[in-house]
């Protein structure tokens, strides 16, 4: 840590802070203009749970497919799929199952979130 810290006090910044403190409690009456504007805003449309699930899930699936197609990690997924088809339980298959279940849980959790 620098022991010789040089603090510079900006006079314009200090003037602005003093002005803000002096006018903090001042209210400008707008004769209800703000409330009228807010009342005329359109109602926020609700997005269905299916769409909230489908969008992140589809984007994640697309990203995964691109990663499989263009990286050497794709062989991992093909090996896991072949293990699944031949009904052979291997660490590759278990890892892939964990990844798929995690994808579903995160997508469903995001879809059920009411925020």
Long-range contacts (C-beta under 8 A, 24 or more apart in sequence): 49-111, 49-112, 50-111, 52-110, 52-111, 52-113, 53-107, 53-108, 53-110, 53-111, 56-106, 56-107, 56-110, 57-103, 57-104, 57-107, 60-103, 60-107, 61-103
